[in-house]
Amino acid sequence: MGLFNLFGGPDVGKLGFGSATTAQEAVAGIDLSGKVAVVTGGSSGIGVETARALSSQGAHTVLAVRNTEAGQATKADILKGSPKAQVDVMSLDLSSLDSVRSFASEFEKTKLPLNILVNNAGVMMCPFSKTKDGHEMQFGTNHLGHFLLTDLLLDNLKQTAKKTGTESRVVLLSSRAHHRTYGEGIRFDKLNSEEGYSPFSAYGQSKLANVLHANELAKRLKAEGADVTVNSVHPGVIATNLGRHLPGPVQWLLNNAVRPFIKNPEQGAATSVFVATNPSLKGVTGEYFADCNVQEKSAFGKDAALGERLWQVSKELTAKK
Ligand SMILES: NC(=O)c1ccc[n+]([C@@H]2O[C@H](COP(=O)([O-])OP(=O)(O)OC[C@H]3O[C@@H](n4cnc5c(N)ncnc54)[C@H](OP(=O)(O)O)[C@@H]3O)[C@@H](O)[C@H]2O)c1
């Protein structure tokens, strides 16, 4: 077990990929020309390296970001290294369901097919606050925004797979923190309540929702015979802007003393890129990956009834009022 592996997971799997693999290594030799990928939160941390790796292999990559200036800066940075890369920036605020709907409709107007959707954006441990639709911020942004986005782009993913004869893939960024949710898993009766709110448990709950969303969508797509796979991933522990709400001393430790012993963003993006592109994963769906290998989900993460209930509730909460 290597130092990078401080937080668990096998070191190297049978393909030779493990905790120290970078996104560029994970995608090396895989031709993505003609494919289109959307990466949410593609202007910071893991999202930048995910977009860089996908576009470097020829995927037309759309950075779906709330800060379009940062998106343009990321695009310029990617083009410096890969002048031929096709990168677009489009506005998406996952904390507003109207913004998610506008993004989906703007994306459909481009008439682009969609092969890869990476639901990467996220917020962690913020003080209690609500999205524009009145949902608790972490559940609303990390789960509900992505739930609606995926739903609105699903037909394109299916049609693209049909037309090209190549499966489309959805990757959801979860976390090992999905093991550390509230006692009841998803607190359906208090989803938007400040009562008993814990920034840490609420983050874990939202990341559990990502795992359950991937499981349930994978199951439904399999049942209808759609050629679209859906998997969730834990990227590792990486010092990014995600830590902005951590207590100051913890941020300091993460950004200084701990940083040399954890993954950098290029390594953090490896599992997303691997799951989104590796040919060996054809047909693999409803799994949870870390360090480019399948990993065990938490007990709640394997709970099919919980996943079905979350699906119904999410449908209701994201329905157009
Ligand atoms: N870093 C880790 O150790 C770690 C561990 C486990 C899981 N993860 C997961 O990995 C993913 C990427 O995290 P990261 O570490 O790369 O964090 P990051 O650097 O903070 O990037 C997160 C991205 O999400 C975007 N975002 C946040 N709220 C949004 C909203 N309402 N609408 C649209 N975009 C929004 C951010 O935009 P702004 O730049 O505008 O804020 C940013 O681009 C997250 O889902 C996170 O939960 C990370």
PDBQT file of the ligand as one rigid body, heavy atoms in Angstrom, charges set to zero:
ROOT
HETATM    1  N1  LIG A 401     -11.302  16.960  -3.504  1.00  0.00    +0.000 N 
HETATM    2  C1  LIG A 401     -11.575  15.844  -2.843  1.00  0.00    +0.000 C 
HETATM    3  O1  LIG A 401     -10.813  15.409  -1.945  1.00  0.00    +0.000 OA
HETATM    4  C2  LIG A 401     -12.816  15.053  -3.148  1.00  0.00    +0.000 A 
HETATM    5  C3  LIG A 401     -13.026  13.853  -2.459  1.00  0.00    +0.000 A 
HETATM    6  C4  LIG A 401     -14.167  13.120  -2.713  1.00  0.00    +0.000 A 
HETATM    7  C5  LIG A 401     -15.073  13.575  -3.660  1.00  0.00    +0.000 A 
HETATM    8  N2  LIG A 401     -14.848  14.746  -4.320  1.00  0.00    +0.000 N 
HETATM    9  C6  LIG A 401     -15.859  15.195  -5.302  1.00  0.00    +0.000 C 
HETATM   10  O2  LIG A 401     -15.211  15.561  -6.503  1.00  0.00    +0.000 OA
HETATM   11  C7  LIG A 401     -15.971  16.572  -7.176  1.00  0.00    +0.000 C 
HETATM   12  C8  LIG A 401     -15.048  17.686  -7.641  1.00  0.00    +0.000 C 
HETATM   13  O3  LIG A 401     -14.505  18.312  -6.507  1.00  0.00    +0.000 OA
HETATM   14  P1  LIG A 401     -13.150  19.164  -6.496  1.00  0.00    +0.000 P 
HETATM   15  O4  LIG A 401     -12.337  18.617  -5.401  1.00  0.00    +0.000 OA
HETATM   16  O5  LIG A 401     -12.601  19.290  -7.843  1.00  0.00    +0.000 OA
HETATM   17  O6  LIG A 401     -13.738  20.570  -5.973  1.00  0.00    +0.000 OA
HETATM   18  P2  LIG A 401     -13.620  22.039  -6.565  1.00  0.00    +0.000 P 
HETATM   19  O7  LIG A 401     -12.255  22.342  -6.991  1.00  0.00    +0.000 OA
HETATM   20  O8  LIG A 401     -14.268  22.926  -5.538  1.00  0.00    +0.000 OA
HETATM   21  O9  LIG A 401     -14.552  21.946  -7.844  1.00  0.00    +0.000 OA
HETATM   22  C9  LIG A 401     -15.926  21.820  -7.709  1.00  0.00    +0.000 C 
HETATM   23  C10 LIG A 401     -16.590  22.448  -8.914  1.00  0.00    +0.000 C 
HETATM   24  O10 LIG A 401     -18.012  22.419  -8.720  1.00  0.00    +0.000 OA
HETATM   25  C11 LIG A 401     -18.519  23.668  -9.068  1.00  0.00    +0.000 C 
HETATM   26  N3  LIG A 401     -19.787  23.996  -8.451  1.00  0.00    +0.000 N 
HETATM   27  C12 LIG A 401     -20.068  24.149  -7.136  1.00  0.00    +0.000 A 
HETATM   28  N4  LIG A 401     -21.348  24.530  -6.999  1.00  0.00    +0.000 NA
HETATM   29  C13 LIG A 401     -21.872  24.621  -8.240  1.00  0.00    +0.000 A 
HETATM   30  C14 LIG A 401     -23.124  24.993  -8.745  1.00  0.00    +0.000 A 
HETATM   31  N5  LIG A 401     -24.134  25.390  -7.947  1.00  0.00    +0.000 N 
HETATM   32  N6  LIG A 401     -23.335  24.978 -10.072  1.00  0.00    +0.000 NA
HETATM   33  C15 LIG A 401     -22.337  24.614 -10.907  1.00  0.00    +0.000 A 
HETATM   34  N7  LIG A 401     -21.108  24.277 -10.492  1.00  0.00    +0.000 NA
HETATM   35  C16 LIG A 401     -20.900  24.285  -9.159  1.00  0.00    +0.000 A 
HETATM   36  C17 LIG A 401     -17.446  24.647  -8.615  1.00  0.00    +0.000 C 
HETATM   37  O11 LIG A 401     -17.663  25.894  -9.214  1.00  0.00    +0.000 OA
HETATM   38  P3  LIG A 401     -16.959  27.221  -8.609  1.00  0.00    +0.000 P 
HETATM   39  O12 LIG A 401     -15.519  27.103  -9.012  1.00  0.00    +0.000 OA
HETATM   40  O13 LIG A 401     -17.702  28.309  -9.286  1.00  0.00    +0.000 OA
HETATM   41  O14 LIG A 401     -17.146  27.161  -7.127  1.00  0.00    +0.000 OA
HETATM   42  C18 LIG A 401     -16.214  23.914  -9.105  1.00  0.00    +0.000 C 
HETATM   43  O15 LIG A 401     -16.011  24.156 -10.484  1.00  0.00    +0.000 OA
HETATM   44  C19 LIG A 401     -17.062  17.001  -6.204  1.00  0.00    +0.000 C 
HETATM   45  O16 LIG A 401     -18.279  16.404  -6.566  1.00  0.00    +0.000 OA
HETATM   46  C20 LIG A 401     -16.597  16.449  -4.862  1.00  0.00    +0.000 C 
HETATM   47  O17 LIG A 401     -17.671  16.165  -3.985  1.00  0.00    +0.000 OA
HETATM   48  C21 LIG A 401     -13.745  15.488  -4.093  1.00  0.00    +0.000 A 
ENDROOT
TORSDOF 0
